[in-house]
């Protein structure tokens, strides 16, 4: 108990000191959380050491963030975005993975390592990009919708990527490969089951819980719904954040979305901040010290190639000229699922531990570059957008219009 309270004090203290300073200097909250993690982590003050446990727990922040975004969507709007999700997402994945694989091949990597690293690094950070879009009120802009569609596609694509790893292994893992593809089929069957069964169960459950008249029970039901669906997706190796997003979409037409969003928001903000702190803590300075040149080359290659590829694609994605640089840099970092893909590749010996450590560290460092690179382009953004009756301001707060307000949705 004492250890838990101590860690809680450390996290809150670091956030309260570093994050406001980062915002005041113009770097934004995300970079502040990352630097707070570096400060209290094993590399500097050593106040917290069990980074993996904290990282897993803090992923609830991403889950709740995606759930809240799902609440602002409707099935009809999601269907209308199918071209964005599969068309834009597929083009981004193929181009970025192809270019990154080619770079690794040029540096003499085996084709299996080059392909694995290229595919893993083509994935971008949902937490980083969506948090930035929410804070700037840009989710409903052309750049925001294109970025969000690409991120949803990446969440879906990560599962076949994991299933592909045994096929690239030098070991005889035919049975394992077949099991992975069977697991992929099971994962998409789960997706369909949640959509069909969950829609009916959710409406009945909401009706029963709302009649109790106990606000805390309603909040408990909302948390159970989102975490339960996320856990179901995680159990079949689908992205938990994708499950949370779908849970929000299914709840969006229920009439309770604003009430649920108000209940969930405090948990989301704190846990998402904790996630970025944990990412900062996970920087392995030993790997950075021993392989500085390789790590920095990989970081530069990832950020540079992805930004260039996305800038070229931005015109095809109907992103306005003034938003293209912002859009390209927004998705230029590596993503959380790269950790999963690389650990799966390491387990079946597709990559060596050293290569895995370099790629993983490059992902973390690329996340730090994003808020810095976006600084000059934020002033070119359009005014904050209004979604589902909630105006998202420049500081990331949502101001919900009352029902009788002229700005309220009709």
N, C-alpha and C positions, 0 to 999 in steps of 0.2 A: 504493500500500500504506500509506504514511504517513497519507494522508487517511482511509482506511478505519479504521485504528487510532485516529486522533484522534477521529473521529465516534463510534466505539464507546465510547471513554473518556468522551466528553461525555454520551452517552445514559445509560450506566450510572451516571455520577457524579450527573447530574441526578435520575435515578430514586431513587438511594440517599439523596439529601438531602431531596428534596421529598415523595416518597411516604410514608415513615415519619412525617414531620411531619404530613401531611394525615390519615393514619390516627389519629395520636395526638390530633389536634384533633377527631376524630369525623366528618370529611368523607368518608372512604373512599379507597380506592386509585385509583379512576378519576379523581376530581377532581385527585388528586395528579399523576397522569400528564399530564393536560391542562395543569395549571399549569406542570409541568416543561417541556412543549413550548413554552408561551408564553415562558418564561424564556430558553431556549436558542435560540429561533427568530429569524427576521429582524427582528421588532419590538422585541426587547429587547437581548440580548447578541450577537446575530448570529453565533453559533458554528456554526450550520448554515443553509445557504441553499437547498439542492436539496430542497425539501419534497415536490414531486410524486413524485420517484423513491423517497423514503423511504416515502411514503404507499402507493404501489403495492406495494413490497416487504413492508411491514408488514401488508398485507391478508392475508398468509399466517396471521397470528394468528387472524383471524376464521375462516378456512378450517379451521384445526386445532381451534378451539373447537367449531365446528359438527360436525366429524367425531367428536370425543369425545362430544358429546351424542347423535349418531346411534348410537354404540356402546352407549348405555344404552337405546336404543329397540329394538323388534322390529317386524317388518312387521305383526303382528297388532295391536299397540298403536297403530301409526300409522294403520291402517285404522279402528280404534275412534275415533280423533281426527278422522275426516273431517268430522263435523259442526262440530267446533271450528274446523278449518282453513278450510273453505269457507263455513260458516254465519256464524261469528263474524267471520272475516276479511273476508268480503264486506260484512257490515253495518258494520263499523268503517270500511272503505274508502269506502263510499258516503256515510255520514253525515259523516265528517271532511272528505273531499274536497268534498262539497256545501257545508258550512258555510264552509270556507276560501275556496272559489271565490266565494261570496256576499260575503264580506268584501272581497276584492280588487275585485269589481265595485262595491261601495259606495264604494270609494276612487278610482273612476274609471279602473281598468285596462281595457284592451281585453279582450273576452271570451276571446280566445285565450290572452293572458297570464294572465288570472285562472284559467282552467281548468288550464293547465299548472302554474302555481304551486300551485294547490289540490291537484292530483293528486300532485305531487312531495312536498309538505309533509305529505300524509296518510300517507306512509311513515315508519315509525319506525326507530330504530337497533337492528339485530340485535346488534351488538357491545355496545352500552351496556346494553340490556335483559337479554340473556342472561348477560352477565358479572355483572350485579347479582343475578340470580336464582341463579346458581351460587354466588356468594360468600355469599349468605344461606341457601342450601339450600332454595330455594322452587320449584324446577322442577316438583316433583310435587304442589304445592298447587293448588287450583282457580284461583287467580289466576295462578300460573306456567304451568299448562297452557293457560289461555285466552290469555295473552300470547304463548306460544310458537306456538300455532296461528295467531294473527293474523300473527305475523312470518313464518311459512312461507308463508301466503297472499300476503303482500306481496312475498316473493321471486319467487313465480310471477307476480304481477300486474305487476311492474316491466317484464316483457318486452313484453306488449301495450301498455303505456304508451309505451315507446320507439317501437314500431311506429306508434302513433297520431300522433306528432309531425309527420311530413310531411303528414298530412291537415289539420292546423291551420295549415300554412304558407301565407303569402300568395303564395309562388312556385308556379310550375307544376311540381310534383314528383310527377306521377301515377305515373311509372315507379318512382321512389324509394319511394313508398308501397306499391306492389305488391311490390317487393323486400322491404320490411320485413315485410309480412304473410307472404310466402313464408319469410322467415327465422324468423318465429315458428313456423310449421308445422314447419320443420326442427328448431327447438329442442325442441319437444315430441316429435318423432320420436327425437331423441337421448336424451331422458329415458327413453322406452320401451326403447330399445336397451340402455342402461346397466343397466336393471333386469333385462332378460331375459338378455343375454349376460354381463354383469358377474357375476351370481350364480354361474354355472357356472365362469367363468374364475377367479374369486377363490378358490373352494374348492380347485381344482386347484393354483393357485399357492401357496396357504398350505401345502398338504400337501408340495409339493416343497421349499419354502424351510425349513419346520420340520425336515425330515429332514437338512438340512445341518449342524445343530447349532451354527451361528455366529450369536450374538445380534445382531451388527451387521448381518448380511445380512437378518435378520428385520425389524429396524428400518428398513433401507433399503427393503425391500419394502412395509412399511406406509406409509412416506412417499411412495413411488412411486405406490401405489394411491390415496391420498387426493389428492395433488397432480395426478396424471394425470386422475382423474375431474373434479376441479375445473377443470382446464385444458380438458377436452373441453366442459364446460358453458360456460365462458367463450368458447370458440371459436364457439359458436352464440348468443352474447349472453344466455345464461342466467346466473343468479347463481352465482358460483363457490362461495359458501357453501352454497347449496342442493345443489350437486353433492357437496360435502364431507359434508354431512349424509346424503345418500343413500348415499354410500360407507360411512359408519359404520353405517347401518341394514343394509346388505347384509352387513356383517361381524359384526353383532351376534349372529347365530345360529351363528357358526363355532366357538365354543368358545375362541377366542383373544382375545376382546375385552379381558379384564383385562390381559393381557400387552401388547397393543398400546397400551392407554390409558396404562400405566406408561411405555412408551417415548416416547410422543408428548407427555405432559404438560409436560416442561421446555421444549420448543420452543414449545408453545402459550402458556404464561404469559409468556415473554419477548417473543414477537412481538406478542401482544395488547397488552402494555404499550407497545411501540414504536408500535403503531397509534394509541393514544390520545395519545402524545407528538406524533406527526405531525399529528393533528387540532388539537392546541393550537398547533403551529407554523404551521398554515395560516390562522390568523385574520388577515384583511387589515385592519390598523388604519387604512389610508388610506381604505378604503370606510367604515369605522366613523366616522372623523373627519368625512368630507364628507357622509354621509347618516345621522348618528346617530339622528335622530328617526324616519326611515323604518325603519331596521334594528330599533330597539327596539320599534316598533309591530308589525312583522312577528313578532318573537320573542314578544312578549306575546300576539299573536293566535294564533300556532301553539300555544304551550304552554297558554294559557287555553282555547281552543276544543277542542283535542284532549282535554285533561284533563276538561272538562265533558262532552263527548260520550261518552268512555269510561266516565266515572262513571255516566252514565245507562244505558249499555249493560251495565254490570257486573252489574246485577240480572238482565238477560236471559241473561247468560252464566253464571249460577249461581255468581258470585263471592260469598263470604260478606260480610256487611255490614262487618265489621272490616277486610277486605282491599281494599275497593273504592277507597278513596282511594289506597292504595299502587299498585294495579293501574292506575288512571287516570294517575297521575303517571309511572309506569314507562315508559309508551309515549307520553308527551306531547311528546317531542322530535322533531326531524326526523331522517332516516336517511341512511346512506351512499349509498343508491341515488338519493336526491334529486340528488346531484352528477351522476350519470350521466344522469338524465332532463333536468336543466337544460342540460347540455352538448349533448345531442342536440337539444333545442329551440333552443339558440343556433346550432347548425350549420345548421339549416334556417330560421333567422330567424323563428321563432315568437316568441321573446323578444329584447329588446335586451340588449347587454352589461351595461348598468347594472342592469337588473332582475335579470338572472342573478346578478350579483355580490352584490346585496342579499339575494336568496333563499338563495344559498350561504352567505353569512356568517351569516344568521339560523339556518340549520341547525346550524352549528358552535356558535354561542352558546347555542342551545336545548339542545345536549348538555351544556353546562356547568351549566345550571339543574337538570338531573335529579338528580344526587347531592345537591344542596343542598335541593331540594324534598322528597326522600324521607327526609331526616334525622328529622323528627318522627314518621314513621309506621313506622319499622323496629322500634320496641319493641312494636308491636301484632302483629307477624308470629308465626305458629305456629312451633313448634320445628323445627329443621332436619330435612329428610326423608331417608329412606334409599332409594337407587335402585340396583338391580342389585348389592346387597351392598356399596355404598360409601356411607358416611355423610359427607355434605358438611357440614362445620362452618361456623361463623359467619365464619371467616377464609378460607373458600374452599378449604381443604385437604381431600383425600379420604382417608378412613381405611378401607382395604379389609379386610374381615373374612377371616381365614384359613379354609380349607375346613372345618376341624374345629370352628370357632367356632359357638356356638349362634346367632350373628347372621348366619352365612353363608347365602346362598340355597340352597335345596334343589331 
